[in-house]
Amino acid sequence: MQAGAHRIVESADGTAFRELITCHEAPVLHGYRSDGPITGPLGLMVREFEGVWQLHGTPDNTVVHWRFSFVPTVFLFRPVVWVLLKLFM
């Protein structure tokens, strides 16, 4: 996987989207953003999003930092989407 690559992501809830890899440095960094329409339940509330996963290994475990941002389809959905993403992602 490398920056500039695309892949199709499908979730169990029926959400699907094309993902653009914005940065990738295995095994410590993975950045992405949606590239095109988002289908399924998430697509009703979110027009686009982007995120970055950073992984930091220790002798006993791996710490994962995940940052993301999104643009809601309707501004009033912003607090609802934020709560759902915090609960389920």
TAURDA-V564788 format. One record per pair of residues at least 24 apart in sequence whose ideal C-beta (glycine too) atoms are under 6 Angstrom apart, sorted by the first residue. I is the first residue (numbers start at 1). J is the second residue. Records with the same first field share a line. If there is no record, write none. Layout:
BEGIN
I: J / J
END
This chain:
BEGIN
13: 41
14: 40
15: 40 / 41 / 42
16: 40
28: 55
29: 54
45: 72 / 73 / 77 / 81
46: 70 / 81
47: 71 / 73
END
